Amino acid sequence: MNTKIKEQILAIRSTGLTNMFDIHYVQRLAHEMNFYELVIFIEEHRSEYVHFIMHGED
């Protein structure tokens, strides 16, 4: 997971619009915010995304 992905995750979290475990809605928000890298990252590396949300580390 690179810095850009982390920043995009944190940007979505800071909106407070969704539970970060609602992966489909996170992807929807990412798409609306033009965070296409994050949309793809979640599709390809879902377990890494969940690990980051749970532990704050990659």
Order of alpha helices (4+ residues) and beta strands (2+ residues): alpha-alpha-alpha-alpha
